[in-house]
């Protein structure tokens, strides 16, 4: 699951609408939160849905949009949704 988390964080840095993407520390936070979500769900393993479920809460405040994108009304949440749509989900 670490490669999936890394791919998501990397995609935030490569997105055209992002001025400052998520850091490696953000990736660690996302992985830990995903593990906690799995544990609270009664599982000892993390699924891609756990990671997806924590992306907005963990990365929303760590991504800075380009000013011209913000003026157009694009939100960080919509960019994160776009990132999730572009990153291949592991099977």
Secondary structure, 3 states (H helix, E strand, C coil): CHHHHHHHHHHHHHCCCEEECCCHHHHHHHHHHHHHHHHHCCCCCCCHHHHHHHHHHHHHHHCEECHHHHHCCCCHHHHHHHHHHHCCCCC
